[in-house]
Amino acid sequence: MWAPEFFKTYEAFMAATFAPFHAYGLDAALRTKRTGRREPKLPGIDFTDEDNGKQVFDAYWQLQNTAAQQLHVDVPDRPNRDAVIRKSTAWAR
């Protein structure tokens, strides 16, 4: 059903959002900064403390566009990346 290009963009999105194999026996870490409540670290939930919102945003929209092309459907226009990231992180400051 899916062409190889879709899997390339899917793998790029997964690589932008998760860091697998960062320690023996642990689940993949979320490639992002921990925001919100500053509670003690919960077992099995890890963050890499990367500021990679732009990479995730770009990979997400590339995945959406590739899927839409292969399914022959329209995808909404890509919003302004910097404005979306600024808005989504403003509450955590």
N, C-alpha and C positions, 0 to 999 in steps of 0.2 A: 504494500500500500504506500509506503514512504520511499522516496528516492534517497540516495546517499547524502545529498546536500542537507536534507532535514536532520539526519543523524549527526552530521558535523556541527550544525548550529545547536542542536540539543546538547551535545557533549560540551560545547563551548559555554552554554548557559550553566550547565551543572558544574563545570570547572570554576566558573565565576562565583557561584553561590556556596559551594561546599569544598572543604579540604579533607578528603578521605585519608586514611592511613597516617594520621599525625601522631599516633601513639598506639602501642600494642593493646588490643582489647577494648579500645574506645571507639565510639561511634564517630562518624564524620563531624567535623566542626563547621559551624556556620561562618562563612567568610564575611564577617561584618563586625562592627563595633557593638559592644553591649550597651544598650541605651535603656532608659526608663528607670525603674526602681533599682536601687543598688543593694539588692539582697545578696546574701552569701552565695557563692558558687554552688549550683545544684549538681548533683552527681549525674554524669552522662550528658550534660549540656555544656558544650564548649563554643566559644567564640574566638576567632583569630585576631580580633581587634584591628582588622584591616579597614581602611577607608576606601572601599572599592565600589561605591554606589554607582559611579559612572560606568564602570565595566559591566556590572550587573544590568543596568538599564540598557546599555547597548546590546548586550547578548540577548536580553529578553525580547527587544524589538526585532532583532534579526531572526530569532526563532519564530516570532509571530508572523513576520513577513514571509518566511520560507514556508511555514505551514499553510498560510493563506494562499500562496501561489500554487502549492501542490493540490490544495483542495478546491481551487478556483473560486475563492470567496474574497470579498473585500475585507481589509483590515482597516480600522480607524487610522487617521493620520497620526503619525508619531508626534507626541507632544515635545515641547522644549525640554531637553534633558536637564539643564541646569536649574530651570524653574521648578521642575518636579522634585528634584533632589533637595533643593533648598527648602521647599514647602514640607517635604516628608521628614526632614531632620530638624525643622525649627522647633517642634514641640519638645524635643529631647534636651534642648539647651538650657 
